[in-house]
Amino acid sequence: MCLAVPMKVVEIAGDMAVVESAGLRREVGIMLLDKVKLGDWLIVHAGFAISKLTKKQARETLSLFKEMGPLA
């Protein structure tokens, strides 16, 4: 099963960004999106940011993931 996860941008370098969620950091490609800024919330899938979302949307989604429990 594949899952896209909301993650917050903490660093940007060209077409790459470091994103963070629940203490986990990953480097992802941001070339599919326009005007990504520090602090933006992104939907990340397979190493790429595929969509932006609001902080509220990110919190709601992460809350739902937490309610679901472990996925493995």
C-alpha positions as CSV (number, residue, x, y, z in Angstrom):
1,M,0.0,0.0,0.0
2,C,1.3,3.5,-0.8
3,L,0.5,6.4,1.4
4,A,1.0,10.1,0.8
5,V,2.0,12.0,4.0
6,P,1.7,15.7,5.0
7,M,5.1,17.1,5.9
8,K,6.4,20.6,6.7
9,V,9.2,22.3,4.8
10,V,12.2,23.0,7.0
11,E,14.9,23.6,4.4
12,I,15.0,24.4,0.7
13,A,17.9,24.0,-1.8
14,G,17.0,24.5,-5.4
15,D,14.5,21.8,-6.5
16,M,14.9,19.8,-3.3
17,A,13.6,20.4,0.2
18,V,14.0,18.8,3.6
19,V,10.5,18.1,5.1
20,E,9.6,17.0,8.6
21,S,6.7,15.2,10.3
22,A,6.5,13.5,13.7
23,G,10.3,14.0,14.1
24,L,11.1,12.3,10.8
25,R,13.0,14.2,8.2
26,R,13.3,13.4,4.5
27,E,14.7,15.1,1.4
28,V,12.1,15.4,-1.3
29,G,11.9,16.8,-4.8
30,I,9.7,20.0,-5.0
31,M,10.0,20.5,-8.8
32,L,6.4,19.5,-9.3
33,L,5.1,22.5,-7.3
34,D,5.3,26.3,-7.7
35,K,6.6,28.7,-5.0
36,V,7.3,26.3,-2.2
37,K,8.4,28.2,0.9
38,L,9.8,27.4,4.4
39,G,6.9,26.4,6.7
40,D,4.7,25.2,3.8
41,W,2.9,21.9,4.4
42,L,3.2,19.4,1.5
43,I,1.7,16.1,0.6
44,V,4.8,13.8,0.0
45,H,4.7,10.6,-2.0
46,A,7.5,8.4,-3.2
47,G,10.1,11.1,-2.6
48,F,8.3,14.0,-4.3
49,A,6.0,16.8,-3.0
50,I,2.8,16.4,-5.0
51,S,0.5,19.0,-3.5
52,K,0.3,21.8,-1.0
53,L,-2.1,22.0,1.8
54,T,-3.0,24.3,4.7
55,K,-1.7,23.8,8.2
56,K,-5.3,22.9,9.3
57,Q,-5.6,20.2,6.6
58,A,-2.2,18.8,7.5
59,R,-3.2,18.6,11.2
60,E,-6.5,16.9,10.4
61,T,-4.9,14.3,8.1
62,L,-2.1,13.5,10.6
63,S,-4.8,13.2,13.3
64,L,-6.7,10.7,11.2
65,F,-3.4,8.7,10.6
66,K,-2.9,8.6,14.4
67,E,-6.4,7.3,15.0
68,M,-5.8,4.5,12.5
69,G,-2.8,3.2,14.5
70,P,0.3,1.5,13.2
71,L,0.1,0.7,9.4
72,A,2.6,-2.2,9.6
